[in-house]
Every structure is written in structure tokens, then in C-alpha cells.
């Protein structure tokens, strides 16, 4: 599985990093970025939770 963050829409709230630090981090511009590709199997549920919690819905999880 793979996580994707739409950089254009990210508001840098850091919620995804709080929910799933194994998959998400912050880049030099202060926006969320994927730091694990593919998503480690033991982090898939947390990554989905992070995507669902994103206040601007810019995170997607794909197969």
C-alpha cells in the first residue's frame, strides 16, 4: 500500500504525523510528506486513520 499527500492542499496541521509517525513527517516547507513507501504492513491501519482524520482530506491510501 502507498500513501499520497496532496502538497497543494496541505495546511500543515501535523495531525497525520501525530496519528502515524511511521508513515508521515513534515518537509522543509512545513507540509506533510510520506516518509515510508510502501506503508509498512503494521502501520496500514494507522495510515488509514491519519487519512480519515485529515481536516482537508488531502491524504489518500492506494494499493
C-alpha positions as MATLAB code, in Angstrom:
seq = 'XXXXXXXXXXXXXXXXXXXXXXXXXXXXXXXXXXXXXXXXXXXXXXXXXXXXXXXXXXXXXXX';
ca = [
       0.000    0.000    0.000;
       1.043    3.553   -0.673;
       0.161    6.900    0.927;
      -0.052   10.112   -1.087;
      -0.244   13.659    0.287;
      -1.516   16.484   -1.942;
       1.058   19.164   -1.111;
      -1.064   21.931   -2.621;
      -3.907   21.400   -0.174;
      -1.930   20.516    2.965;
      -2.460   23.042    5.774;
       0.437   21.712    7.903;
      -1.718   20.831   10.901;
       0.567   17.834   11.744;
      -2.375   15.597   12.677;
      -1.219   12.841   10.315;
       2.218   12.838   11.923;
       0.625   12.605   15.365;
      -1.549    9.664   14.305;
       1.017    7.780   12.199;
       4.624    8.986   12.593;
       5.888    5.785   10.950;
       4.442    6.928    7.604;
       4.153   10.733    7.741;
       6.622   13.511    8.523;
       6.966   17.197    7.809;
       9.083   18.537    4.932;
      11.224   21.682    4.757;
       8.194   23.743    3.693;
       6.329   22.620    6.815;
       3.909   20.410    4.893;
       3.155   16.740    5.430;
       5.105   14.207    3.399;
       5.215   10.437    3.134;
       8.355    9.016    4.748;
       7.562    5.301    4.274;
       6.834    3.947    0.801;
       5.347    1.425    0.770;
       3.434    1.660    4.036;
       4.770   -0.961    6.462;
       2.128   -3.683    6.953;
       1.871   -2.990   10.682;
       1.160    0.723   10.021;
      -1.609    0.405    7.400;
      -4.474    0.864    9.861;
      -2.829    3.925   11.432;
      -2.149    5.406    7.978;
      -5.810    4.960    7.070;
      -6.804    6.619   10.340;
      -4.485    9.538    9.548;
      -6.021    9.881    6.082;
      -9.530    9.830    7.529;
      -8.578   12.384   10.184;
      -7.053   14.908    7.777;
      -9.155   18.085    8.115;
      -8.665   19.000    4.444;
      -8.797   15.420    3.038;
      -5.501   15.614    1.142;
      -4.206   12.144    2.094;
      -5.078    9.091    0.057;
      -4.140    5.454    0.569;
      -3.815    3.250   -2.523;
      -2.984   -0.384   -3.211;
];
